[in-house]
Amino acid sequence: LSLWVNEVKDLTPRKKYFCELHLDGCLYARTTSKLNAEELFWGEHFEFNNLPPVREVTLHLFRDEDKKRKEMNALGSVTLPLAEVTGRQHTERWHSINVQTLNKGKVVLPAIRLSLRYQNVKV
């Protein structure tokens, strides 16, 4: 599995955000925490080899507010079934993030640009 977490658009400016990458519900990686100035760009690459069979990738988006707080709630997430992402080439596109209601009922529809490739070799 090869995954690029590129950028997010339509988030509250001047806040810090990060993503967690889950494979079938298990945490495998986390992006760095970045400040959303005008654009929020990560450009972070994750490469996973010798994985057990995996059905889906889920990215959870968090706002990095308080370092002392141990438990954080995700602002939203996007789940991608890997059955739709087979092939030799990276598939890159914008994915809508399913968000919780934020800011006194305002509906915010952020999107994340991901590039991924998944190959499962059976011997």
N, C-alpha and C positions, 0 to 999 in steps of 0.2 A: 504494500500500500504506500503510495506516494501522495502527499497532500500539501498544497500551498494554501495558507490562510493569507489572502492578499489585503483586503480592505473592507471597511464597513461604511455605509452612508446612512444619513438621516438619523443621527444620534444627537443627544443633547451636547452642545459644545462645552469646552473647558472642563470636562470630566475625564477621568482615567478609566480605561476599559481593558479587559483581557478575555480570552476565550479558553475553555477547557475542551479537550478532544476526548470523546468517549467512544470505545469500540464495544458494541453489544453491552452497553451499560457500565463498562469498566473504564476508569480514568487512565489514559495512556500518555497524555501530554498537556502542556499549558503554554499559551503564548506569553510574551512579556506584557507588562502593563504599559499602555501608551496613552498619552494625552490626546484628546480629540480637539485639535485646533480648528482648522477649516475642513480637513480631511483626516480620517483615521486610517493610516496605512501601516500594516505589519510586514507583509512580504516575508513571512516565516515559512520555512519548509520543514516538513516532518516526513521521515522515511522509516517504515516499519518492515522488517524482513522476518521470515520464519514465523509468521503469525499462525495461530490456530484458525480454523475456518471462522470467518466473521460475516455477519449478515448486514450490519448497518453501522454507519458512522453518525455520531451526534455531536454537534458543537453547541456548547452552552456559552452565552454571552453574559459577562458580569461587569458591574461598575465597581471599580476599586476605590472604596470610600474610606474604610477604617481598617488599619492594619491589626488592631487589637481584637477585632471581631473574628471569632473562629468560624462561625457558620454564616455563609453568604447565600442569598437567594439569587438565582439566575434571572436576568431581565428577560431572557427569551432563549430559544434554541431552534436549531434546524436539524432534521434527521434525514439522512440520505441512504436509501437501500443500495447496497453494493452490487446487487444484481443488475442495476441500471448503469453501472460504471465499469463494465468490463471492456478490455481492449488495450492496445499498445500505446495509444496516444493519451495525453492528459486531456481531460474534459474540463473546460473553464466556463463558468457562467455565474450570474447573480442568483442568489437564493434568498427568498423572503424569510425573515426570522419571525417565528411565532412568538409574539411578545405578550407579557402580562400588561394589564392596564396601568399606564404611568401618568404622572403629573395631573392629578385630579380629574381623571376620566378622559384625558386627551388620548386619542388613538394615534400612536406613532408606528409607522411601518418601516423599520430599518431593513436593509438588505446587506448580505455579505457576499463578497466575490471569492469563490473557491476554485482551485484547479486541482483535480485529483485523477489518479489512475490506480486501478486495482487489478492485479493478476493473481489468479489462483492456479498453481501448477499441480496437477495430479499425476503421480507416478505409479 
